[in-house]
Amino acid sequence: MATGTIEFVAPIAGLRLHPIDASNSHPAVEKIVVETRDDKRLRIIFHLVDVFTFEEAEAIAEGILPSIVNRLAFYRNVRVGEPHFTGGSLPKDASGSSYTVTNSIRIRDSVVADIAPNETGRRELARLLEEPYTHNELYSAYRFAGNQSDAVARFMFLYNILLQLHNDSQREVDDFIRGEMPSVPQSPSPHNPSVVETVYTRLRNEVGHRRLRTAPEQTRTEIEGNVAALQELVKTAIWRAI
């Protein structure tokens, strides 16, 4: 067998990770090594068997990458950007002689609190990355929402995930939230006093609809104070869906 590697790098914030090895069911993948560098670069290195062209190698990697970056963002609750090819070394033929391609990528600076998994956490993360990958649309939506630096944008995209998971019904979303947070603040809808909204639905509607006697500055302040809790609610809802 002739072996080679191909590497991708993505911006990441909030995770310091020593190398972990993960397996994959693709017959050409010997293993996948995942690690972080400089606290802002995620490196994903594919070790491939009997793959002789970068076109084939990239096609294999690109079919697997979403399962890695999306689940890292979800399970470790960190921001992960889009992965980009940075190079690799593949055999020219079965004899094992190789050729190398290198590229470069600029990673923007970002500052958030670091999460450094211990050995047990690393093994658990490797196990999660090796599980069959389903529900790509939910993982992708969660990573996209979590990557929004603006709190209002992040809040709205997160709330939209809850709508997707609850038949596009704010009533069902609020029922879910009440079940998870029995003490959640609530108030009557200004359009229908018989309908009681959770604070999350109220804030969503203050952004999405014109509501009298609401100040955008106050809505933003409240959203900034509630978006982290909403993200945890969304994570719980996704856990149940998958």
C-alpha positions in Angstrom: 0.0 0.0 0.0 1.1 3.5 -0.8 0.3 6.2 1.8 0.1 9.9 1.8 -1.4 12.9 3.6 -3.5 15.9 2.8 -4.1 18.8 5.3 -6.8 21.4 5.9 -6.7 24.3 8.3 -9.7 26.2 9.7 -10.0 29.2 12.0 -11.0 28.2 15.5 -11.5 30.0 18.8 -12.0 28.6 22.2 -10.2 25.2 21.9 -6.7 24.0 22.6 -6.4 20.4 21.5 -3.4 18.1 21.5 -3.5 15.7 18.5 -6.2 13.1 18.5 -6.5 10.2 16.0 -9.9 9.4 14.6 -10.9 6.5 12.3 -13.3 6.8 9.4 -15.3 4.2 7.4 -14.0 5.4 4.0 -11.7 2.6 2.7 -9.0 5.1 1.6 -8.7 6.7 5.0 -6.1 5.2 7.3 -6.8 7.8 10.0 -7.6 11.5 10.6 -5.5 13.6 13.0 -7.2 16.6 14.5 -5.3 19.2 16.5 -5.1 23.0 17.2 -2.1 25.2 16.7 -1.5 28.7 18.1 -4.9 28.6 19.8 -6.5 29.8 16.5 -5.8 27.2 13.9 -7.5 23.9 13.6 -5.4 21.3 11.6 -7.1 18.3 10.1 -4.7 15.8 8.5 -6.0 12.9 6.4 -3.8 9.9 6.1 -4.8 8.2 2.9 -4.0 4.8 1.4 -3.5 4.3 -2.4 -4.7 7.8 -3.4 -2.5 9.2 -6.1 -4.1 12.5 -7.1 -4.9 15.6 -5.1 -8.3 15.8 -6.9 -9.3 12.4 -5.5 -7.8 13.2 -2.1 -9.6 16.6 -1.8 -12.9 14.9 -2.8 -12.5 12.3 -0.1 -11.6 14.9 2.5 -14.3 17.4 1.6 -16.9 14.6 2.0 -15.7 14.1 5.6 -14.8 17.6 6.7 -18.3 18.8 7.6 -18.7 15.9 10.1 -15.5 17.1 11.9 -15.9 20.9 12.0 -19.6 20.8 12.7 -19.4 18.3 15.5 -16.4 20.1 17.0 -18.4 23.3 17.1 -21.4 21.5 18.6 -19.8 19.2 21.2 -17.1 21.7 22.4 -19.3 24.8 21.9 -16.5 26.7 20.1 -16.4 28.8 16.9 -15.0 26.9 13.9 -14.6 28.6 10.5 -14.4 27.0 7.0 -11.6 24.6 6.4 -9.2 25.3 3.5 -6.7 23.0 1.8 -3.1 23.8 2.8 -1.1 21.1 1.1 -0.1 17.5 1.3 2.2 14.7 0.1 0.8 11.9 -2.0 2.5 8.9 -3.7 3.0 9.2 -7.4 2.2 5.5 -7.8 2.1 2.3 -5.9 5.9 2.3 -5.5 5.6 5.0 -2.8 7.5 7.8 -4.4 5.7 11.0 -3.6 5.0 14.6 -4.7 4.1 17.4 -2.4 1.9 20.4 -2.7 1.9 23.3 -0.3 -0.4 26.2 0.2 -0.9 28.9 2.8 -3.8 30.4 4.7 -4.1 33.5 6.8 -6.0 33.0 10.1 -7.6 36.0 11.6 -7.1 36.8 15.3 -9.9 36.1 17.7 -10.1 36.1 21.4 -12.4 33.9 23.5 -11.9 31.7 26.6 -9.9 28.6 25.9 -11.2 25.1 26.6 -8.5 22.5 27.0 -9.9 19.0 27.1 -8.1 16.5 29.4 -7.1 13.1 28.2 -10.5 11.6 28.9 -12.1 14.5 27.1 -9.8 14.0 24.1 -10.7 10.3 23.9 -14.4 11.1 24.2 -14.1 13.7 21.4 -12.3 11.2 19.2 -15.2 8.7 19.8 -17.8 11.3 18.9 -16.0 12.2 15.7 -15.9 8.5 14.8 -19.6 8.0 15.1 -21.8 7.8 12.0 -22.6 11.3 10.9 -26.3 12.3 10.4 -28.3 15.5 10.6 -25.7 17.6 8.8 -28.3 20.4 8.4 -28.7 20.8 12.1 -25.0 20.7 12.9 -24.3 23.1 10.1 -27.0 25.5 11.2 -25.7 25.4 14.8 -22.1 26.1 13.7 -23.2 28.9 11.4 -25.3 30.5 14.2 -22.5 30.1 16.8 -20.0 31.8 14.4 -22.0 35.0 14.3 -20.0 37.7 16.2 -23.1 39.9 16.5 -25.3 38.8 19.4 -28.5 39.8 17.6 -27.6 37.8 14.5 -26.6 34.8 16.6 -29.8 35.0 18.6 -32.0 35.1 15.5 -30.3 32.2 13.8 -30.4 30.2 17.0 -34.1 30.9 17.4 -34.7 29.9 13.8 -33.2 26.4 14.6 -35.8 26.0 17.3 -38.5 26.9 14.8 -37.2 24.3 12.4 -37.3 21.7 15.2 -40.8 22.7 16.3 -42.9 22.8 13.1 -42.3 26.5 12.6 -44.5 27.2 15.6 -43.6 29.8 18.2 -46.2 28.2 20.5 -44.3 24.8 20.3 -41.0 26.6 20.8 -42.3 28.3 23.9 -43.7 25.0 25.2 -40.2 23.4 24.7 -38.5 26.3 26.5 -41.0 26.2 29.4 -40.3 22.4 29.8 -36.5 23.1 30.0 -36.7 26.3 32.0 -39.9 26.3 34.2 -38.9 29.7 35.7 -38.3 31.4 32.3 -39.5 35.0 32.3 -42.8 35.4 30.3 -45.1 38.2 29.3 -48.3 38.6 27.3 -48.0 39.2 23.5 -48.9 42.9 22.7 -50.9 41.6 19.7 -52.8 39.0 21.6 -52.9 39.3 25.4 -54.2 35.7 25.8 -50.9 34.4 24.3 -48.0 34.4 26.8 -44.5 34.5 25.3 -41.2 33.5 26.8 -38.5 36.1 26.9 -36.8 34.4 24.0 -39.9 34.6 21.7 -40.6 38.2 22.8 -37.1 39.3 21.9 -37.2 37.4 18.6 -40.5 39.2 17.7 -39.1 42.6 18.8 -36.4 42.1 16.2 -38.5 40.4 13.5 -41.7 42.6 13.8 -42.6 46.2 14.5 -43.7 46.5 18.1 -44.8 49.7 19.6 -43.2 51.0 22.8 -40.0 48.9 22.3 -36.5 50.4 22.0 -34.0 48.7 19.8 -31.2 49.5 22.2 -33.1 47.8 25.1 -33.9 44.8 22.9 -30.2 44.4 22.0 -29.1 44.7 25.6 -31.6 42.0 26.6 -30.5 39.8 23.7 -26.9 40.1 24.8 -27.9 38.9 28.2 -29.9 36.0 27.0 -28.2 34.6 23.9 -25.9 32.2 25.8 -28.8 30.6 27.5 -30.7 30.3 24.2 -27.7 28.6 22.7 -27.8 26.0 25.4 -31.5 25.5 24.8 -30.8 25.0 21.1 -28.1 22.5 21.8 -30.5 20.5 24.0 -33.1 20.5 21.2 -30.6 19.3 18.7 -29.4 16.5 21.1 -33.0 15.3 21.2 -33.4 15.5 17.4 -30.3 13.5 16.7 
